[in-house]
Amino acid sequence: MAMTTQRRTLLAKSGVLAGLILGAVFAAGPVLWMLSSSFKSNTEIFELPPRLLTNSFSFDAYAAILTNSETLRFFFNSYLVAGAVTILTLLVAIHAAYAFSRFEFRGKRVLNVVIISVQAVPPITLLIPYFGLVVGLGLYNTYPGLILTYMVFTLPYAIIMMTGYMNTLPRELDEAVRVDGAGSLTALWRVLVPISVPGIVSVGIYTFMIAWNEYLFALTLTRTTEMRTVPIGIQLLMGQHSYEWNQIMAMSILGSIPVLILFLVLQRFFITGLTAGAVKS
């Protein structure tokens, strides 16, 4: 009986391990192929049978990307827009979450429903209305147009997550500060924000990822190459008669690096913030 139980446990662990390995291969395979292709020539990419490792290892695709002022402008635009969206989203979400977590006010339930409803709406259904709105406001092909549009989609999730995180913090912390004569904003920024770093980091990384990878609205709300972002820049490498596949792969790798670095550096806060924000005390 003991042997049977041991065998079942071993088989279960082996099955889980095999599943994890298959999942890792499935997830990492395309990334490894993209990385490998970025060091190949276009001709070698289409060789049969395909090879993961290349004999003619070359940085030509990366050199073409990093020495082209137009593609560097794409990276600058993405950094600027994603950074601004992240900072503004966090500022608004922190104050909104504090209000939802600590105060009762008229229309609170309605606002909660609106926030969740916006999160549930497919972005593509809002493309034409937002295009008309942005053009009407004179924000077409501008940074503010992109930033404000992205915030519409990042704010609902940010407010929901930050509210959930602040609900886990004892009310006595900010109440004690107010008893000493400080205002609500003082209690928020001097007490709650410093101990909410994990939640803020997790929301910030998610927001940056959304803004950095967004394609549809960046394509629709910009016109000139000076305003294009990295996802649009990758598409522009697909010419009418030929595709620069090695440069596409190289630019995709370079475009993935900022988010990867953010996650690796801040993953401890990211995981803690997600788990804490998902629980309401």
Salt bridges, closest charged atoms under 4 A:
GLU44 OE2 - ARG51 NH2 3.33
GLU47 OE1 - ARG51 NH2 3.10
GLU104 OE2 - LYS108 NZ 3.30
ASP174 OD2 - ARG102 NE 3.03
ASP174 OD2 - ARG178 NH1 3.47
